[in-house]
Amino acid sequence: MGTPEFAAAVLRQVLDAGGCEVVAVYTQPDRPCGRGQACRPGPVKELAFTRGLEILQPADFRSPEEVARLAAFAPDVLLVAAYGMLLPQAVLDVPRLMPINVHASLLPRYRGAAPVQRAILNGDTVTGVTIMRMVRPLDAGPILSQRALAIGFADDAGAVLDQMADLGGKLLVETLTRLGAGAILEVPQDETRATYAAKIAKAEAEIRFDQPVMAVHNRIRAFSPKPGAFFFMRLGPDRPPVRVIASPGRPEGAPGEAVPGLAAPGTVLGLAGGGLRVACGDGVYLIPTLRPAGKKEMTAEAFACGYFRICPDGEAPVCVPCELDGPAG
């Protein structure tokens, strides 16, 4: 049971390892996406189709008939990775041995929907993958296996998820091997250490340049590549601000250094080192590439060439909070 690329990578490792038979694949129903709002199959569905597996896409498991259809497969285990649906107890009771989940954190830290984004947003340098037996309370089941993973200074959420998917698939295969041999050990989670990683709200992806430069760096990494960390740039008093998505860059100098000229947070200080220089609360951040609303991603130099000429003479572009000028452009 899974839907996005993370789950597809885990499924691929299970299929390639052998040692167990995947009798069916459950994934979320196809949903409209993109400008044309066409329904497209998710990565798990595409992989299952190429491997000739039976594919099921129920909207939920509220009906006894849907639970009965699952039970008819008589599975030894349910393997769940980023399915995107809360499973009722009736579903968790179906497998002969247990339902197993691949979770992208070192539980009990970061239970919930967005563990990777929350870890990066908080500036964590270590995360990991947990294989657990599923119980009804969210991500609270006993741990079957666990492995740590370093978060690099420049790693964004996409890069960390790719590493986690590879690690999670290997760890799941190892866990299934031990389960088949009757050598599994269940370790209860320490509830006193539990934290929750709430689902990401789009508004959280807005970059606030009045924050410290490391907070800006972590926010951009946490929301890259999806949904994309954004800010609004004002290019003159008579123009609506332009919404811009920023790619991860780097602080200029050491965090905490004085901002040149005591520029106010959000002031665009020009170009240097292949990046757009923006004043933050305690330093300067360099953004290498940017994507204005409705446009393709471009280098900082190309962005400056195309947009800075719009500014009236003597005025510098300024990055402003959305509540000051509102979404536009």
BELZI-V218729 format. One record per helix or strand of 3 or more residues. SS is the DSSP state (~ for helix, > for strand). FROM is the first residue (numbers start at 0). TO is the last residue. If there is no record, write none. Layout:
ss->{SS & SS}
from->{FROM & FROM}
to->{TO & TO}
This chain:
ss->{~ & > & > & ~ & ~ & > & ~ & > & ~ & > & > & ~ & ~ & ~ & ~ & > & > & > & ~ & > & > & > & > & ~ & > & ~}
from->{4 & 30 & 37 & 42 & 63 & 76 & 88 & 97 & 114 & 125 & 142 & 156 & 190 & 201 & 212 & 228 & 241 & 249 & 259 & 266 & 274 & 283 & 288 & 299 & 317 & 321}
to->{16 & 32 & 39 & 49 & 70 & 80 & 91 & 102 & 120 & 132 & 149 & 179 & 192 & 204 & 221 & 233 & 245 & 251 & 261 & 271 & 278 & 286 & 291 & 309 & 319 & 324}
